[in-house]
Amino acid sequence: MEALKKIILWEYKRGTWQYDILCLLIIAFVFLTPKSWFEKELKTPPAATRLLIKHEDFIQTKEQLQQRVREISKNPNAEVISWKERRNEKGEIFYEVDIR
């Protein structure tokens, strides 16, 4: 237990064999570790896309809206995340629909 504490706290003096072994272990880790361990894989879904839909084309139920978004975006796998009602300068209503 005491040896583990000394290793974690790096209490060995420079020039001792324990210090040299720890340094060699660090160097071995740096040079012998496979590159794939440090490559970041894309585990999150792709970023959301925003689609603008006119008030006339907007459907309140998520299932119907999702079907309409798939038709508009020509993406059969599009999934509706959220939507917000907006108005432009003329007062016309449109919807911002976030999809992925």
C-alpha contacts under 8 A as a table, 3 or more apart, distances in Angstrom:
res1	aa1	res2	aa2	distance
1	M	4	L	5.20
1	M	5	K	6.33
2	E	5	K	5.06
2	E	6	K	6.27
3	A	6	K	5.06
3	A	7	I	6.21
4	L	7	I	5.07
4	L	8	I	6.17
5	K	8	I	5.23
5	K	9	L	6.03
6	K	9	L	5.19
6	K	10	W	5.53
6	K	11	E	5.00
6	K	12	Y	6.89
7	I	10	W	4.90
7	I	11	E	6.68
7	I	12	Y	7.61
7	I	22	L	7.96
12	Y	16	T	6.96
12	Y	18	Q	6.58
12	Y	19	Y	5.64
13	K	16	T	5.97
13	K	19	Y	6.56
14	R	19	Y	5.95
14	R	20	D	7.82
15	G	19	Y	6.44
15	G	20	D	6.75
16	T	19	Y	5.28
16	T	20	D	6.41
17	W	20	D	5.01
17	W	21	I	6.14
18	Q	21	I	5.12
18	Q	22	L	6.25
19	Y	22	L	5.21
19	Y	23	C	6.26
20	D	23	C	5.12
20	D	24	L	6.15
21	I	24	L	5.03
21	I	25	L	6.14
22	L	25	L	5.08
22	L	26	I	6.32
23	C	26	I	5.14
23	C	27	I	6.22
24	L	27	I	5.04
24	L	28	A	5.95
25	L	28	A	5.02
25	L	29	F	6.09
26	I	29	F	5.08
26	I	30	V	6.26
27	I	30	V	5.11
27	I	31	F	6.24
28	A	31	F	5.33
28	A	32	L	5.55
28	A	33	T	7.79
29	F	32	L	5.38
29	F	33	T	5.48
30	V	33	T	5.95
33	T	37	W	7.32
34	P	37	W	5.80
34	P	38	F	7.86
35	K	38	F	5.67
35	K	39	E	6.64
36	S	39	E	5.10
42	L	45	P	7.63
45	P	100	R	7.78
46	P	100	R	6.78
47	A	100	R	6.69
48	A	98	D	5.99
48	A	99	I	5.35
48	A	100	R	4.68
49	T	98	D	5.54
49	T	99	I	5.18
49	T	100	R	5.93
50	R	96	E	6.33
50	R	97	V	5.58
50	R	98	D	4.51
50	R	99	I	6.23
51	L	96	E	5.75
51	L	97	V	5.06
51	L	98	D	6.26
51	L	99	I	7.28
52	L	94	F	6.84
52	L	95	Y	5.65
52	L	96	E	4.78
52	L	97	V	6.21
53	I	57	D	6.31
53	I	58	F	6.34
53	I	94	F	5.73
53	I	95	Y	5.14
53	I	96	E	6.55
53	I	97	V	7.28
54	K	57	D	5.37
54	K	58	F	6.38
54	K	93	I	6.99
54	K	94	F	4.62
54	K	95	Y	6.40
55	H	58	F	5.23
55	H	93	I	5.61
55	H	94	F	4.89
55	H	95	Y	6.71
58	F	65	L	6.81
58	F	95	Y	7.34
59	I	62	K	7.65
59	I	64	Q	6.34
59	I	65	L	5.22
60	Q	64	Q	7.62
60	Q	65	L	6.74
61	T	64	Q	5.55
61	T	65	L	6.04
62	K	65	L	4.96
62	K	66	Q	5.84
62	K	80	V	7.45
63	E	66	Q	5.09
63	E	67	Q	6.32
64	Q	67	Q	5.08
64	Q	68	R	6.21
65	L	68	R	5.00
65	L	69	V	6.05
65	L	80	V	7.77
66	Q	69	V	5.04
66	Q	70	R	6.18
66	Q	78	A	7.31
66	Q	79	E	6.35
66	Q	80	V	5.72
67	Q	70	R	5.12
67	Q	71	E	6.41
68	R	71	E	5.09
68	R	72	I	6.22
69	V	72	I	5.02
69	V	73	S	5.86
69	V	74	K	7.97
69	V	78	A	7.14
69	V	80	V	7.75
70	R	73	S	5.30
70	R	74	K	5.48
70	R	75	N	5.18
70	R	76	P	5.38
70	R	77	N	7.18
70	R	78	A	5.67
71	E	74	K	5.13
71	E	75	N	7.16
71	E	76	P	7.66
73	S	78	A	7.80
75	N	78	A	5.46
78	A	99	I	6.25
78	A	100	R	5.66
79	E	99	I	5.32
79	E	100	R	5.39
80	V	83	W	7.91
80	V	97	V	6.98
80	V	98	D	6.08
80	V	99	I	4.52
80	V	100	R	6.81
81	I	97	V	7.52
81	I	98	D	5.42
81	I	99	I	5.36
81	I	100	R	7.17
82	S	97	V	5.89
82	S	98	D	5.31
82	S	99	I	7.35
83	W	95	Y	6.51
83	W	96	E	5.41
83	W	97	V	4.22
83	W	98	D	6.03
84	K	95	Y	5.54
84	K	96	E	5.24
84	K	97	V	6.61
85	E	93	I	6.98
85	E	94	F	6.07
85	E	95	Y	4.60
85	E	96	E	6.52
86	R	93	I	5.81
86	R	94	F	5.40
86	R	95	Y	5.69
86	R	96	E	7.08
87	R	90	K	7.69
87	R	91	G	5.36
87	R	92	E	5.37
87	R	93	I	4.61
87	R	94	F	6.11
88	N	91	G	5.30
88	N	92	E	5.62
88	N	93	I	6.85
88	N	94	F	7.80
89	E	92	E	7.50
